[in-house]
């Protein structure tokens, strides 16, 4: 009898949570619709200058015009650069974190330099990157990697060294070497941390890619934003920014779904 009562209460709790989630999603959509509607009304009433602030209608018209043109070439260019830098920065950052975890001395020596590099405005290195790797996609990807790889390294390394001393002592008691400790304890224990680093890297990769396209590009959403600003076409700037937001959100959702799958596999 107690089982049936608990099951009913649990089902009620889940229904309440689902209704709350639906209400939150509806409120989020309502806020967006209200914002766009107010923006359009103010632009039509000439309360705000649509030449400076654009309007949802103008942005939509610009998007339709770009779709008949070469929008998808710009989208694919930026997407390719972002995904490439995302994968490379995660792989490089995780590898560096593993190497620093292996040697406590090297880690202590490198930590202040990582902090300084992380605090450094990467845009200042733009001219150097262009000279070193050349203009074009190489410079853009290098900029994006430089921005996100240090954060990935620091966060992953912090997770690695935060594994409890008791568990590390147990692995030493079992005569496990460094590699065995890494693969059997440290890495599995830090899968949530690694997934969190992936979610952070998504945003940082987009930031780095657009920053690189600001410096040197002949195609991409960053190029459209810069070009639109140069010719005072604010609708083009807004349109490219909206497309950028949608792509970044979709990429973040994919990583979040991957995180759910990983958590389900490890039983979290």
LOLUM-139652 format. One record per residue (C-alpha): z negated, x, y. Coordinates in nm, 4 decimals, always signed. Example, Ala and Ser with C-alpha at 12.3 -4.5 7.8 and 13.67 -1.06 7.14 Angstrom:
<pts>
         w         u         v
   -0.7800   +1.2300   -0.4500
   -0.7140   +1.3670   -0.1060
</pts>
This chain:
<pts>
         w         u         v
   +0.0000   +0.0000   +0.0000
   -0.0789   +0.2901   +0.2332
   +0.2623   +0.4444   +0.1677
   +0.4426   +0.1260   +0.2757
   +0.2352   +0.1020   +0.5948
   +0.3017   +0.4678   +0.6809
   +0.6731   +0.4273   +0.6139
   +0.6958   +0.1246   +0.8433
   +0.5078   +0.3023   +1.1223
   +0.7244   +0.6080   +1.0828
   +1.0379   +0.3951   +1.1001
   +0.9098   +0.2286   +1.4163
   +0.8415   +0.5679   +1.5701
   +1.1958   +0.6839   +1.4916
   +1.3413   +0.3646   +1.6403
   +1.1407   +0.4188   +1.9591
   +1.2664   +0.7765   +1.9812
   +1.6268   +0.6653   +1.9302
   +1.5967   +0.3980   +2.1990
   +1.4448   +0.6512   +2.4365
   +1.7305   +0.8929   +2.3704
   +1.9876   +0.6180   +2.4357
   +1.8131   +0.5216   +2.7603
   +1.8091   +0.8847   +2.8763
   +2.1810   +0.9249   +2.7983
   +2.2620   +0.6034   +2.9866
   +2.0568   +0.7169   +3.2858
   +2.2327   +1.0534   +3.2860
   +2.5712   +0.8799   +3.2835
   +2.4574   +0.6375   +3.5553
   +2.3477   +0.9237   +3.7802
   +2.6866   +1.0935   +3.7401
   +2.8805   +0.7706   +3.8064
   +2.6639   +0.6907   +4.1098
   +2.7132   +1.0415   +4.2492
   +3.0911   +1.0280   +4.2063
   +3.1075   +0.6756   +4.3470
   +2.9011   +0.7650   +4.6548
   +3.1089   +1.0788   +4.7054
   +3.4324   +0.8751   +4.6961
   +3.2939   +0.6049   +4.9279
   +3.1797   +0.8595   +5.1853
   +3.5191   +1.0348   +5.1684
   +3.7117   +0.7069   +5.2106
   +3.4890   +0.6055   +5.5027
   +3.5492   +0.9515   +5.6562
   +3.1757   +1.0137   +5.6735
   +3.2545   +1.3467   +5.5081
   +3.5728   +1.5427   +5.5600
   +3.7737   +1.5172   +5.2374
   +3.9680   +1.8280   +5.3403
   +3.6471   +2.0318   +5.3234
   +3.4508   +1.8434   +5.0554
   +3.7474   +1.6939   +4.8656
   +3.6833   +1.3709   +4.6700
   +3.6851   +1.2531   +4.3069
   +4.0245   +1.0854   +4.3588
   +4.1786   +1.4036   +4.5003
   +4.0269   +1.6129   +4.2228
   +4.1689   +1.3771   +3.9611
   +4.5115   +1.3869   +4.1263
   +4.4982   +1.7663   +4.1360
   +4.4022   +1.7717   +3.7687
   +4.6965   +1.5430   +3.6820
   +4.9337   +1.7673   +3.8783
   +4.7976   +2.0785   +3.7064
   +4.8379   +1.9165   +3.3646
   +5.2086   +1.8783   +3.4404
   +5.2124   +2.2427   +3.5446
   +5.0441   +2.5461   +3.3924
   +4.6792   +2.4339   +3.3738
   +4.6586   +2.4953   +3.0003
   +4.7808   +2.8527   +3.0424
   +4.4935   +2.9177   +3.2826
   +4.2440   +2.7372   +3.0561
   +4.3511   +2.9274   +2.7452
   +4.3416   +3.2585   +2.9340
   +3.9841   +3.2058   +3.0520
   +3.8776   +3.0632   +2.7156
   +4.0212   +3.3620   +2.5286
   +3.8477   +3.6097   +2.7611
   +3.5160   +3.4232   +2.7375
   +3.5122   +3.3834   +2.3598
   +3.6143   +3.7469   +2.3095
   +3.3451   +3.8765   +2.5443
   +3.0909   +3.6357   +2.3898
   +3.1517   +3.7637   +2.0364
   +3.1671   +4.1302   +2.1374
   +2.8577   +4.1175   +2.3598
   +2.6545   +3.9452   +2.0879
   +2.7675   +4.1937   +1.8222
   +2.7087   +4.4967   +2.0458
   +2.3756   +4.3678   +2.1803
   +2.2415   +4.2861   +1.8339
   +2.3529   +4.6251   +1.7001
   +2.1796   +4.8080   +1.9851
   +1.8644   +4.6002   +1.9292
   +1.8638   +4.6930   +1.5589
   +1.9085   +5.0633   +1.6383
   +1.6267   +5.0561   +1.8939
   +1.4019   +4.8718   +1.6482
   +1.4533   +5.1458   +1.3904
   +1.3064   +5.4125   +1.6192
   +0.9966   +5.3385   +1.8258
   +1.0441   +5.6612   +2.0238
   +1.4040   +5.5827   +2.1166
   +1.3038   +5.2278   +2.2091
   +1.0306   +5.3467   +2.4454
   +1.2692   +5.5924   +2.6087
   +1.5482   +5.3348   +2.6473
   +1.3439   +5.0344   +2.7644
   +1.3184   +5.1297   +3.1354
   +1.6910   +5.2033   +3.1477
   +1.7679   +4.8634   +2.9960
   +1.5521   +4.6978   +3.2626
   +1.7292   +4.8885   +3.5413
   +2.0767   +4.8095   +3.4047
   +1.9810   +4.4441   +3.3667
   +1.8628   +4.4298   +3.7295
   +2.1743   +4.6044   +3.8597
   +2.4283   +4.3726   +4.0311
   +2.7191   +4.4135   +3.7904
   +2.9743   +4.3169   +4.0545
   +2.9033   +4.6567   +4.2169
   +3.0536   +4.8226   +3.9098
   +3.3757   +4.6217   +3.9375
   +3.5874   +4.8981   +4.0991
   +3.4583   +5.1529   +3.8462
   +3.5424   +4.9234   +3.5535
   +3.8940   +4.8681   +3.6873
   +3.9483   +5.2437   +3.7210
   +3.8063   +5.3166   +3.3753
   +3.9726   +5.0455   +3.1647
   +4.2535   +4.9329   +3.3946
   +4.3272   +4.5977   +3.5521
   +4.3845   +4.2763   +3.3612
   +4.2079   +4.1275   +3.0615
   +4.0403   +4.4558   +2.9647
   +3.8543   +4.4749   +3.2961
   +3.7546   +4.1066   +3.2798
   +3.6201   +4.1335   +2.9250
   +3.4407   +4.4587   +3.0100
   +3.2715   +4.2901   +3.3063
   +3.1645   +3.9933   +3.0930
   +3.0297   +4.2213   +2.8189
   +2.8389   +4.4302   +3.0726
   +2.6694   +4.1188   +3.2114
   +2.5648   +3.9624   +2.8816
   +2.5106   +4.2548   +2.6426
   +2.1926   +4.3848   +2.8084
   +2.0260   +4.0424   +2.8068
   +2.1211   +3.9957   +2.4415
   +1.9783   +4.3377   +2.3577
   +1.6491   +4.2806   +2.5416
   +1.5874   +3.9318   +2.4016
   +1.6791   +4.0253   +2.0448
   +1.4730   +4.3440   +2.0551
   +1.1738   +4.1517   +2.1938
   +1.1967   +3.9144   +1.8985
   +1.2254   +4.2000   +1.6500
   +0.9147   +4.3824   +1.7715
   +0.7116   +4.0602   +1.7989
   +0.6950   +4.0125   +1.4209
   +0.3276   +3.9981   +1.3248
   +0.1599   +4.3248   +1.2286
   +0.0162   +4.1645   +0.9142
   +0.3629   +4.0877   +0.7781
   +0.4873   +4.4359   +0.8632
   +0.1834   +4.5833   +0.6881
   +0.2580   +4.3694   +0.3819
   +0.6148   +4.5049   +0.3669
   +0.4845   +4.8619   +0.3881
   +0.2324   +4.7844   +0.1142
   +0.5231   +4.6697   -0.1033
   +0.6947   +5.0053   -0.0275
   +0.9852   +4.8389   +0.1536
   +1.2014   +5.0725   +0.3596
   +1.3277   +4.9985   +0.7112
   +1.6487   +4.8294   +0.5973
   +1.4654   +4.6097   +0.3503
   +1.2074   +4.5146   +0.6139
   +1.4877   +4.4294   +0.8561
   +1.6861   +4.2076   +0.6186
   +1.3956   +4.0533   +0.4265
   +1.1493   +3.9948   +0.7114
   +1.2502   +4.0807   +1.0679
   +1.5955   +3.9246   +1.0823
   +1.5082   +3.6007   +0.8964
   +1.1956   +3.5584   +1.1103
   +1.4047   +3.5953   +1.4261
   +1.6913   +3.3595   +1.3460
   +1.5607   +3.1105   +1.6071
   +1.5461   +3.3951   +1.8598
   +1.8988   +3.5031   +1.7719
   +2.0256   +3.1467   +1.8166
   +1.8473   +3.1247   +2.1522
   +2.0205   +3.4502   +2.2525
   +2.3530   +3.2950   +2.1560
   +2.2862   +2.9996   +2.3865
   +2.1993   +3.2343   +2.6719
   +2.5062   +3.4471   +2.6012
   +2.7311   +3.1427   +2.6384
   +2.6409   +3.1030   +3.0044
   +2.6395   +3.4756   +3.0745
   +2.9839   +3.5192   +2.9155
   +3.1287   +3.2468   +3.1387
   +2.9642   +3.4038   +3.4439
   +3.1001   +3.7465   +3.3549
   +3.4499   +3.6187   +3.2831
   +3.4793   +3.4259   +3.6092
   +3.3319   +3.7191   +3.8002
   +3.5901   +3.9453   +3.6405
   +3.8691   +3.7039   +3.7264
   +3.7485   +3.7024   +4.0861
   +3.8043   +4.0775   +4.0952
   +4.1315   +4.1144   +3.9087
   +4.3374   +3.8429   +3.7428
   +4.6781   +3.6822   +3.7490
   +4.5756   +3.3757   +3.5484
   +4.2636   +3.1849   +3.4548
   +4.0255   +2.9360   +3.6096
   +3.8671   +3.2074   +3.8236
   +4.2120   +3.2914   +3.9571
   +4.2695   +2.9234   +4.0437
   +3.9361   +2.9092   +4.2283
   +4.0140   +3.2225   +4.4294
   +4.3697   +3.1088   +4.5025
   +4.2525   +2.7623   +4.6075
   +4.0027   +2.9169   +4.8475
   +4.2661   +3.1455   +4.9958
   +4.5069   +2.8591   +5.0715
   +4.2245   +2.6194   +5.1721
   +4.3015   +2.3854   +4.8837
   +3.9467   +2.2724   +4.8139
   +4.0651   +2.0069   +4.5673
   +4.2079   +2.2847   +4.3519
   +3.8801   +2.4768   +4.3755
   +3.6788   +2.1676   +4.2785
   +3.9177   +2.0770   +3.9968
   +3.9048   +2.4265   +3.8439
   +3.5248   +2.4237   +3.8761
   +3.4969   +2.0869   +3.6984
   +3.7217   +2.2074   +3.4149
   +3.5084   +2.5210   +3.3930
   +3.1898   +2.3124   +3.3674
   +3.3376   +2.0978   +3.0897
   +3.4499   +2.4007   +2.8872
   +3.1139   +2.5757   +2.9295
   +2.9301   +2.2590   +2.8239
   +3.1493   +2.2186   +2.5147
   +3.0927   +2.5797   +2.4128
   +2.7173   +2.5371   +2.4606
   +2.7219   +2.2196   +2.2480
   +2.9013   +2.4066   +1.9676
   +2.6351   +2.6790   +1.9718
   +2.3597   +2.4145   +1.9790
   +2.5160   +2.2462   +1.6741
   +2.5284   +2.5842   +1.4993
   +2.1597   +2.6286   +1.5819
   +2.0779   +2.2936   +1.4201
   +2.2676   +2.3907   +1.1061
   +2.0876   +2.7264   +1.0861
   +1.7470   +2.5652   +1.1440
   +1.8191   +2.3107   +0.8734
   +1.9172   +2.5856   +0.6306
   +1.5976   +2.7833   +0.6920
   +1.3832   +2.4729   +0.6868
   +1.2791   +2.4496   +1.0541
</pts>
